[in-house]
Amino acid sequence: MKNMHVGVRVARQVRTAEHAVDQAMIEVCRLFQTALEGRVEARLAAEVGQDALANMVRGLSQLAEVRGAVIASHGELAQVADEHQVGWYMDGPSEDKAGTTTGVAPFAIAA
């Protein structure tokens, strides 16, 4: 395995990016919930803030597309690493992936 330091650096950044997108989605969901609860607590009509809520949902949908793209690139980077014998080793806790039994994620780098 060659370029181990590059593979590890990219592998860590892939995981960081995936978690950041998830966290952004969580925060938008919290904002949505807080806005709805605030409207109810303030005894405002349902139409108050509707445009803002619709924009939050639109933003969440766009984040879901970003999430899918980051996940797809993760798999593509793994393929690049295999094709170019780029090594990587993630220390610390691993994450279970669909279809794997080891819980080790296929992190890699771009050419």
Disulfide bonds with the S-S distance in Angstrom:
none
